[in-house]
């Protein structure tokens, strides 16, 4: 290992768990937003507005 190698402290199990929960929540929010936008797009299509 050269002088440019830096060590990162090991994350605690609690920190890793919190990060997993945060990432999962972000993913679910993105998926919910995509589903809502897709539904709005279908509802606003010209076939349904006439």
TAQUIRA-V877195 format. One record per residue. RES is the residue in three letters. SS is DSSP state (h for helix, s for strand, l for the rest). PHI is phi in whole degrees, -180 to 180 (* if undefined). OMEGA is omega in degrees with one decimal (999 if undefined). Layout:
<<RES & SS & PHI & OMEGA> <RES & SS & PHI & OMEGA>>
This chain:
<<UNK & l & * & -178.1> <UNK & l & -84 & -178.5> <UNK & l & -68 & -179.3> <UNK & l & -88 & 179.8> <UNK & l & -73 & 178.1> <UNK & l & -120 & -180.0> <UNK & l & -99 & 179.4> <UNK & l & -108 & 179.4> <UNK & l & -64 & 179.0> <UNK & l & -70 & -180.0> <UNK & l & -81 & 178.8> <UNK & l & -71 & 178.7> <UNK & h & -61 & 179.4> <UNK & h & -65 & 179.3> <UNK & h & -64 & 179.0> <UNK & h & -64 & 178.8> <UNK & h & -63 & 179.2> <UNK & h & -64 & 179.0> <UNK & h & -65 & 178.7> <UNK & h & -65 & 178.5> <UNK & h & -61 & -179.2> <UNK & h & -62 & 179.8> <UNK & h & -63 & 179.8> <UNK & h & -64 & 178.8> <UNK & h & -62 & 178.6> <UNK & h & -60 & 179.2> <UNK & h & -62 & -179.5> <UNK & h & -63 & 178.4> <UNK & h & -65 & 178.3> <UNK & h & -62 & -179.5> <UNK & h & -66 & 178.2> <UNK & h & -62 & 179.7> <UNK & h & -62 & 178.4> <UNK & h & -61 & -179.2> <UNK & h & -65 & 179.2> <UNK & h & -63 & -179.7> <UNK & h & -65 & 177.8> <UNK & h & -64 & 178.9> <UNK & h & -63 & 177.7> <UNK & h & -60 & 178.9> <UNK & h & -60 & 179.2> <UNK & h & -69 & -179.3> <UNK & h & -69 & -179.0> <UNK & l & -93 & -178.4> <UNK & l & -66 & -175.9> <UNK & h & -59 & -178.8> <UNK & h & -62 & -175.7> <UNK & h & -93 & -175.7> <UNK & h & -90 & 179.6> <UNK & l & -92 & 999>>
